[in-house]
Amino acid sequence: MKKISLIIQREYLSRVKKKSFLVTTVLVPVLMFAAITGMVYVAINADEQQVIAVWDESGRFIQQLDSTDENYKLIYSSPKPEETRDSMMSRLDADILVHIQGQHSQTPDSVLIYKEGGVSLAAKSFISTAINDIHQDKLLEEAGIQQSKIDSIQSQKLPFRSIDLKNNQETNTEIASMIGYGMGLLIYLILFIYGAGVMRGVMEEKTNRIAEVIISSVRPFQLMMGKIIGIALVGLTQFLIWGVIMILLNFLLPFLIPDLQGLTPGNLSAIPAGAPNIQDIQNNESIHFIQTAMNQNWGLIIGAFLFYFLGGYFMYASMFAAVGSLVNEDMQDAQQMTIPISMPIIFAFIIMAATAENPNSPLAIFGSLFPLTSPIVMMARIPYDVPGWQLGLSMLFLVLGFIGMTWISGKIYRTGILMYGKKITWKEVFKWLRYH
């Protein structure tokens, strides 16, 4: 155990002291923060008001269209004699021209939208919605149907709530899907990124002949386990630093974008006159969404995430380490060797996407029990209150799978780490497992 701890210390310190580690650890959250800040700034300030000229030949929409959207300003006009569409838009300083042509049987023949370079999806949606709403209102009015009664009926919707019979608490399928998908996606990325990091570390030591010196003092299995645990600690350290930096940077966001200062939950002065009272705010869907999210069993979700993160990482890292010991300097060989390892991870991601539709389907249950896919699939099922026996069986299978895979990878690693100048095939690897 002392030798493994020394290897862990060596792997950890040798990586965290690298300039690349320091740069990426600081640069990644800063770039993420800059990207988020940029998107927020663009979303707040980028939209410029567009002038829409309305040429209504039908006469049904004169002074009827109105814009409650600050991004659009409406102007009613018609072309002067021998005036083209382009000159009309130039005269009105309009960005968009909406030409509502004549009508037959109270229906406009067509509505044409002109804009240099093509109209955007948002502008087209605004124009079509506004015109269609007025057109439908007029047809209802002419048919003797009051629009106010229709609006009153359509606004009467029955509230739907889903309740968990076990704890009599409200649940939300959308929230469960978001949590499960997010957790599963995070583990999916971790398995690839840090598993590949273990493989590259083994390849570097083998190529540089450092492994020969180390193995003269420790067993190959001890070297493999020390490397796996050491790199895992590097990853955890990086995640911790990223989290701290992102939290600190978030405090700067309202100062960089002053418009966000009025959006903080505690700033009640930002609520304009005529806003709903406190009771209405509490009944708001956003508040209800947060309250429902808090009803999730976060203790189980976080605990399961840590277990499946560690179990999945150690199992796949041992496999990546074994592959790294088989490869010399050709990266193409490494890519081919990692295909059998990558396929279960990709397969697990596909099952996870289907799990959101039916978390208790036979495929979802199988994926959450099979050790190679359970770290990703089970996290997608956890928010749906998985039966205790399935969760326990999944954890047991993952522990047994980790032990068995580590034992197999150790046997491959023991021989492969000292083999040079020879292209190793899977057939030869199976022979090592049979005779060692």
C-alpha positions in Angstrom: 0.0 0.0 0.0 2.9 2.3 0.7 4.2 1.9 -2.8 0.8 2.6 -4.3 0.5 5.8 -2.2 4.0 6.9 -3.5 2.9 6.3 -7.1 -0.3 8.2 -6.4 1.7 11.1 -5.0 4.0 11.1 -8.0 1.2 11.0 -10.5 -0.7 13.7 -8.8 2.2 16.1 -8.2 3.7 15.6 -11.6 0.5 16.7 -13.3 -0.7 19.5 -11.1 2.8 21.1 -11.3 2.6 21.3 -15.1 2.0 24.6 -16.7 -0.6 23.0 -18.9 -2.6 22.0 -15.8 -2.4 25.5 -14.3 -3.3 27.1 -17.6 -6.3 24.9 -18.4 -7.5 24.9 -14.8 -7.7 28.7 -14.8 -8.4 29.3 -18.5 -11.4 26.9 -18.9 -13.6 28.5 -16.3 -12.6 32.0 -17.5 -13.4 31.1 -21.1 -16.7 29.6 -20.0 -17.6 32.7 -18.0 -16.6 34.9 -20.9 -18.8 32.9 -23.3 -21.8 33.0 -20.9 -21.3 36.7 -20.3 -21.0 37.4 -24.0 -24.2 35.4 -24.8 -26.1 37.2 -22.0 -24.8 40.6 -23.2 -25.8 39.9 -26.8 -29.2 38.6 -25.7 -29.8 41.8 -23.8 -28.3 44.4 -26.2 -28.0 42.9 -29.6 -31.6 43.2 -30.7 -32.1 46.4 -32.7 -35.6 47.7 -33.4 -36.7 46.9 -36.9 -39.1 49.1 -38.8 -41.9 47.2 -40.6 -43.8 49.0 -43.4 -47.3 47.6 -43.9 -48.9 48.0 -47.3 -52.5 46.7 -46.9 -54.4 46.4 -50.2 -57.2 44.4 -48.6 -58.1 47.1 -46.1 -58.8 44.5 -43.3 -55.7 45.3 -41.3 -55.4 49.1 -41.5 -54.5 50.4 -38.0 -55.3 47.0 -36.6 -51.8 45.6 -36.3 -50.0 46.8 -33.2 -46.6 45.8 -31.8 -46.1 45.1 -28.1 -42.6 43.9 -29.0 -40.0 46.6 -28.6 -38.0 45.0 -31.4 -40.5 46.0 -34.1 -42.1 49.3 -35.1 -45.0 49.3 -37.5 -45.7 52.0 -40.2 -48.8 52.0 -42.4 -48.3 53.3 -45.9 -48.8 52.6 -49.6 -46.5 53.2 -52.6 -46.7 56.5 -54.5 -47.4 56.4 -58.2 -44.6 54.6 -60.1 -42.8 53.9 -56.8 -41.0 50.6 -56.5 -40.9 48.5 -53.4 -37.2 49.4 -52.9 -37.8 53.1 -53.1 -40.9 52.8 -50.8 -38.8 51.1 -48.2 -36.0 53.7 -48.6 -38.6 56.6 -48.2 -40.0 55.1 -45.0 -36.6 54.0 -43.8 -38.1 50.5 -43.3 -36.2 47.3 -42.8 -39.1 45.0 -43.8 -42.1 45.5 -46.2 -45.3 43.5 -45.6 -47.5 43.5 -48.6 -51.1 42.3 -47.9 -52.6 41.8 -51.3 -56.3 42.1 -52.2 -59.0 39.7 -51.0 -61.7 37.4 -52.3 -64.4 36.0 -50.0 -62.9 37.9 -47.0 -59.6 36.1 -47.3 -56.3 37.9 -48.4 -54.9 36.3 -51.5 -51.4 36.3 -50.0 -49.1 38.1 -47.7 -45.7 38.9 -49.1 -42.7 39.8 -46.9 -39.8 41.7 -48.4 -36.4 42.2 -46.8 -32.9 42.5 -48.2 -31.0 39.3 -47.4 -34.2 37.5 -46.4 -36.4 37.8 -43.4 -35.4 36.2 -40.1 -37.4 33.5 -38.4 -38.3 35.7 -35.4 -39.5 38.5 -37.6 -41.6 36.2 -39.8 -43.1 34.5 -36.8 -44.0 37.9 -35.3 -45.6 39.1 -38.6 -47.5 35.9 -39.3 -48.8 35.6 -35.8 -50.0 39.2 -35.6 -51.8 39.1 -39.0 -53.4 35.6 -38.4 -54.7 36.7 -35.0 -56.4 39.7 -36.4 -57.7 37.8 -39.4 -59.2 35.1 -37.1 -60.7 37.6 -34.8 -62.5 39.3 -37.7 -63.8 36.0 -39.1 -65.2 35.1 -35.6 -66.8 38.5 -35.3 -68.4 38.3 -38.7 -69.7 34.8 -37.8 -71.3 36.3 -34.7 -68.9 34.7 -32.2 -67.4 36.9 -29.6 -63.6 36.5 -29.3 -63.8 37.4 -25.6 -65.9 34.3 -24.9 -63.4 32.1 -26.8 -60.5 33.6 -24.9 -62.3 33.0 -21.6 -63.0 29.4 -22.4 -59.5 28.7 -23.7 -58.0 30.2 -20.5 -59.9 27.7 -18.3 -57.4 24.9 -18.1 -57.3 22.2 -15.5 -54.1 22.0 -13.4 -52.3 18.7 -13.6 -50.0 17.5 -10.8 -48.2 14.2 -10.4 -47.9 12.8 -6.9 -45.5 10.0 -5.7 -47.5 7.4 -3.8 -44.5 6.4 -1.7 -43.8 9.8 0.0 -47.0 11.7 -1.0 -44.8 14.4 -2.6 -45.3 16.2 -5.9 -43.0 15.1 -8.8 -42.1 16.6 -12.1 -41.2 14.5 -15.1 -39.4 17.3 -16.8 -37.2 18.0 -13.8 -36.4 14.3 -13.3 -35.4 14.1 -17.0 -33.2 17.2 -16.7 -31.4 16.0 -13.6 -30.9 12.4 -14.8 -29.8 13.5 -18.3 -27.4 16.1 -16.9 -25.8 13.6 -14.4 -25.5 10.9 -17.0 -24.0 13.2 -19.5 -21.4 14.4 -17.0 -20.3 10.9 -16.2 -20.2 10.1 -20.0 -17.8 13.0 -20.5 -15.7 12.1 -17.4 -15.3 8.5 -18.6 -14.0 9.6 -22.0 -11.8 12.5 -20.9 -10.0 11.1 -17.8 -10.0 7.5 -19.1 -8.2 8.7 -22.2 -5.9 10.7 -19.9 -4.9 7.5 -18.1 -4.2 5.8 -21.5 -2.0 8.7 -22.6 0.0 8.6 -19.4 0.7 4.9 -19.7 1.7 5.4 -23.4 4.1 8.2 -22.5 5.8 6.2 -19.7 6.1 3.2 -22.0 7.5 5.2 -24.9 10.0 7.0 -22.7 11.1 3.7 -21.0 10.2 5.2 -17.6 8.0 2.2 -16.9 11.0 -0.2 -17.0 12.6 1.7 -14.1 9.5 2.0 -12.0 8.6 -1.7 -12.4 12.0 -2.7 -11.1 10.7 -1.4 -7.7 6.9 -2.0 -7.8 4.6 -4.6 -9.3 2.8 -3.7 -12.6 -0.6 -3.9 -10.9 0.5 -1.4 -8.2 1.8 0.9 -10.9 -1.5 0.7 -12.8 -3.6 1.4 -9.7 -1.4 4.2 -8.5 -1.7 5.9 -11.9 -5.5 5.5 -12.0 -6.1 6.9 -8.5 -3.5 9.7 -9.0 -5.2 10.9 -12.2 -8.6 10.6 -10.6 -7.4 13.0 -7.8 -6.1 15.4 -10.4 -9.5 15.4 -12.0 -11.3 16.0 -8.7 -8.9 18.8 -7.9 -9.5 20.4 -11.3 -13.3 20.2 -10.8 -13.1 21.7 -7.4 -11.0 24.6 -8.6 -13.3 25.1 -11.6 -16.3 25.3 -9.2 -14.7 27.8 -6.9 -13.6 30.0 -9.8 -17.0 29.9 -11.5 -18.7 30.9 -8.2 -16.4 33.8 -7.7 -16.8 34.9 -11.3 -20.6 34.8 -11.1 -20.4 37.6 -8.5 -18.9 39.8 -11.2 -21.7 39.2 -13.8 -24.1 41.9 -12.5 -21.2 44.5 -12.5 -20.2 43.6 -16.1 -23.8 43.7 -17.3 -25.7 46.3 -15.2 -29.0 45.2 -16.6 -28.8 42.0 -14.6 -28.7 43.9 -11.3 -32.4 44.4 -11.4 -33.0 40.7 -12.0 -31.7 39.4 -8.6 -34.4 37.7 -6.6 -33.9 39.9 -3.6 -34.3 43.2 -5.4 -38.0 43.8 -4.9 -37.6 47.4 -6.1 -37.2 46.2 -9.6 -40.8 44.9 -9.7 -42.7 47.5 -11.7 -45.9 49.1 -10.7 -48.9 47.0 -11.3 -47.0 43.8 -10.8 -48.7 40.8 -9.2 -48.8 40.7 -5.4 -46.6 38.4 -3.3 -49.2 35.7 -3.3 -49.3 35.7 -7.1 -45.6 35.6 -7.3 -45.5 32.6 -5.0 -48.0 30.9 -7.3 -45.8 31.6 -10.4 -44.8 28.6 -12.4 -41.1 29.4 -12.0 -41.4 29.3 -8.2 -43.5 26.1 -8.4 -40.8 24.6 -10.7 -38.1 25.3 -8.1 -40.2 24.0 -5.2 -40.9 20.8 -7.1 -37.1 20.4 -7.9 -36.4 20.7 -4.1 -38.7 17.7 -3.5 -36.2 15.4 -5.3 -34.2 13.1 -3.2 -31.0 15.0 -3.5 -29.2 13.0 -0.9 -29.7 9.8 -3.0 -28.9 11.6 -6.2 -25.6 13.1 -5.1 -24.6 9.9 -3.2 -25.4 7.8 -6.3 -23.5 10.2 -8.5 -20.3 9.9 -6.5 -20.6 6.1 -6.3 -21.2 5.6 -10.1 -18.7 8.3 -10.9 -15.9 6.5 -9.0 -17.0 3.0 -9.9 -17.4 3.8 -13.6 -14.1 5.8 -13.7 -12.0 3.1 -12.0 -13.5 0.3 -14.3 -13.0 2.2 -17.5 -9.6 3.8 -16.4 -8.2 0.3 -15.8 -9.4 -0.7 -19.4 -7.8 2.4 -20.9 -4.6 1.7 -18.9 -4.5 -1.8 -20.4 -4.9 -0.4 -23.9 -2.2 2.1 -23.3 0.2 -0.6 -22.3 -0.4 -2.4 -25.6 0.4 0.6 -27.8 3.9 1.8 -28.7 4.0 5.1 -30.6 1.4 4.8 -33.2 -1.7 6.8 -32.2 -3.8 5.1 -34.9 -3.2 1.7 -33.1 -4.5 3.4 -29.9 -7.6 4.6 -31.6 -8.4 1.2 -33.0 -7.7 -0.4 -29.6 -10.1 1.9 -27.8 -13.0 1.2 -30.1 -14.2 -1.9 -28.0 -13.9 0.3 -24.9 -15.8 3.2 -26.4 -18.7 1.2 -27.7 -20.3 0.4 -24.3 -20.0 4.1 -23.3 -21.7 5.2 -26.5 -24.3 2.4 -26.2 -25.0 3.6 -22.6 -25.5 7.1 -23.8 -28.1 5.9 -26.4 -29.9 3.9 -23.7 -29.9 7.0 -21.4 -31.6 9.1 -24.1 -34.4 6.5 -24.3 -34.6 6.2 -20.6 -36.2 9.6 -20.3 -39.2 8.3 -22.3 -39.7 5.2 -20.3 -37.4 4.8 -17.2 -38.8 1.3 -16.4 -38.5 -0.3 -19.8 -36.6 -3.6 -20.1 -33.8 -1.9 -22.0 -33.5 0.8 -19.3 -33.4 -1.8 -16.5 -30.8 -3.9 -18.3 -28.7 -0.8 -19.0 -28.8 0.2 -15.3 -27.8 -3.3 -14.2 -25.0 -4.1 -16.7 -21.7 -2.8 -15.2 -20.4 -1.3 -18.4 -23.5 0.9 -18.9 -24.9 1.3 -15.4 -22.8 4.4 -14.4 -24.6 6.4 -17.1 -28.0 4.7 -17.4 -28.7 4.4 -13.7 -28.1 8.1 -13.1 -30.8 8.8 -15.7 -33.2 6.5 -13.7 -32.3 7.7 -10.2 -34.7 10.7 -10.2 -37.6 8.4 -11.1 -37.4 6.5 -7.8 -35.7 3.3 -8.8 -36.7 0.2 -6.8 -34.2 -0.4 -4.0 -33.4 -4.0 -5.1 -32.5 -2.7 -8.6 -30.3 0.0 -7.2 -28.6 -2.4 -4.8 -28.1 -5.0 -7.5 -26.7 -2.4 -9.9 -24.1 -1.3 -7.3 -23.1 -4.8 -6.5 -22.7 -5.7 -10.2 -20.6 -2.5 -10.7 -18.3 -3.4 -7.8 -17.9 -6.9 -9.1 -17.4 -5.6 -12.6 -14.8 -3.2 -11.4 -12.9 -5.9 -9.5 -13.0 -8.3 -12.4 -12.1 -5.7 -15.0 -9.2 -4.5 -12.9 -7.9 -8.0 -12.5 -8.1 -8.6 -16.3 -6.6 -5.2 -17.1 -3.8 -5.9 -14.6 -2.8 -9.1 -16.4 -2.8 -7.3 -19.7 -0.9 -4.4 -18.3 1.7 -6.6 -16.6 2.8 -8.0 -20.0 2.1 -5.2 -22.4 3.9 -2.5 -20.5 7.3 -4.2 -21.1 6.7 -5.1 -24.8 8.3 -2.9 -27.4 8.6 -2.9 -31.2 5.8 -5.3 -31.8 2.3 -4.7 -33.0 0.0 -6.6 -30.5 -3.3 -8.1 -31.7 -6.3 -8.9 -29.6 -5.7 -12.6 -30.3 -2.4 -12.4 -28.6 -4.0 -10.5 -25.7 -6.5 -13.3 -25.1 -3.5 -15.7 -25.0 -2.0 -13.7 -22.1 -5.3 -13.9 -20.2 -5.4 -17.7 -20.7 -1.9 -18.6 -19.7 -1.0 -16.0 -17.0 
